[in-house]
Amino acid sequence: MSQPPWVAFLGLAARARKLVTGEELVLKEVRRGSVRLILLSADAAEQTKKKVLDKCSYYNVPVRLVADRRTLGQAIGKAERVVIALTDEGFAKKMTALLDQ
């Protein structure tokens, strides 16, 4: 089973240091206005989803729901991740295109 193209692309963004992971850090960056796209795992806790979605809608940050926390973590070579923020406009645009195919 091959991974979807966005997974490899997320790994690239991680190596380029164009992302932030972890709920607290992500929300802090959203408030600072440095986030271009949020990837939220579909299996995140309801409370976490609500917090992230509310914050993103307030600050007009686009959010995409993706497979699950394991896929998100593996993509960046880490343990499970529930939320990842892309901080680079170029990476965010390309990621959005890959996810919306």
Phi, psi and omega in degrees: 000117181273153181279155176295152184304328183295334181294313178296321180295324178295323176299320178297315178299322179295315180294331179276000181057045180251023179217163179231139178235162180095130187308309184298311180299318180299312181296325178297316180293325177299314179297326179286346179082019184259003182263134180256335181200139176248133172253120183243129182287140183295339181261020176293154177298146182306318181298317179295313179305312183298315181299312182294314182296319178298313181298316182293322180290323178297318182265010180055045177257126180292145180234139173236131174278133179235167188328274185205170185297329180292316178300315180300313180296312181301322183301328181252014176070030180234179174292187182303139177230138182262326182220135178227136179247130174268132186254358183250130183302314181299312178297319181297317179298313182295318179298316178300317178298316180295319183286333184269003181299000000 
